[in-house]
Amino acid sequence: MKIVLDGMGGDDAPQINVDGAIAALREFDDVEIALVGPQQVLEQALSACADKEGYGLVKSRLSIVDAPEVITPQEHPVMALRRKKNSNFCVGMDMVRRKEADAFVSAGSTGALMAGAMFKLGRIKGVGRPALATLLPVPGRPLLMVDAGANVDCKPEWVVEFGLMGSAYMRRVMNVDKPQVGLLNIGAEAAKGNEQAQETYKLMAQEQPFEFCGNVEARDALTGCCDVLATDGFAGNVLLKNTEGVVSLLFGMIKKELMGSMKGKVAALLAKDSFRALKKSFDSTEIGGAPLLGVEGTVIKAHGNSNARAIFCALRQARSVVLSGVTDVIREELALMTRAPEAQEEKPQA
């Protein structure tokens, strides 16, 4: 399997991408990685890699694909893609489109990633809008939220598709049997929310190829009441960023309080292993990235402030998605969902 990694994506690129790639190649013998970006810049990063011994061991499975132009988060995604034909996004996506690679991973511009996937790979037939799916840090039970920010204004039928795609991902990638799909809303009752939420509820309550468990309030989302949380990208991104902020603030406050006295320091020492395990369960770095569901190929968006460990985890996730065949499952279930109303209309009257 070959994975294309955007060597220039992320706040600390290209070094973190190089180090993350080497770590992934050491872990997975069945993976090859193509770093895409300006060749000279990437060669310099490879020469300065943290794990020189590891690089020597995996060098034969790590290549550089020259892409002299770089699209930055400050540029207009569509205009940049049209203007920079030899950019990291265009060259990398073209490799996936031509079946020269199995997946594309980037910590760069979300807009360019979304637009590039739409233009270069295309949507799965029946998908209104591809969506970013991110695992929220719920200890003991993973929660997949779709959409996490790719589509801020959504039609109700798109959100239904988000639920379907999220359900397929949880079954095939996370091995969750019969995932429960909830709809993010301001109340649990069916009549709650704005017009979009109410119409989405009505559609989800009909016969669907997934298990719908009703509305889910934001305060209950992290309690493990569902496996997939379907929402528009605006509300989803607000919930995601708020969760990250609260977790960071909480651990910062705990550390400050414990380090403020000798008694606290002793308590922290005694509970060190428990605190480490708890912090790891909320660590977004271990999630790695968000798959872009609904396009004809595997595309993973890593966080812009990713470190080498997060890039490793994003590459690990790309490998899992490719092996799971989740794209095929989404395609099949969308076809079933499209055919269902047609079959109902053709059913002979008694």
Secondary structure, DSSP 4 states (H G I P E B T S, - for coil): -EEEEETT-STTTTHHHHHHHHHHHHH-TT-EEEEEE-HHHHHHHHHT-S-HHHHHHHGGGEEEEE--B---TTS-HHHHHHH-TTBHHHHHHHHHHTTS-SEEEESS-HHHHHHHIIIII-BPTT-SS-EEEEEE--TTS-EEEE-SSS-SS--HHHHHHHHHHHHHHHHHTS--SS-EEEEEESSSSTT-S-HHHHHHHHHHHSS-SSEEEEEEEGGGGGGTS-SEEE--HHHHHHHHHHHHHHHHHHHHHHHHHHTTSHHHHHHHHHTHHHHHHHHHHT-GGGT-EEEEETBSSEEEEE-TT--HHHHHHHHHHHHHHHHHTHHHHHHHHHHHHHHHHHHHHHSPP-
